[in-house]
């Protein structure tokens, strides 16, 4: 599993940085949209690894 960092828009209009573990970015986006609502994912990145 990989770790992804996303910025999501909350139902109240604010944004929040969240971290999620998933096999790929598509699944990560789907999980976030299931939790926060469709179209909520503003950015989705894999953090740099050293």
Secondary structure by P-SEA (a helix, b strand, c coil): cbbbbbbbbccccbbbbbbbbcccaaaaaaaaaaacccccccbbbbcccc
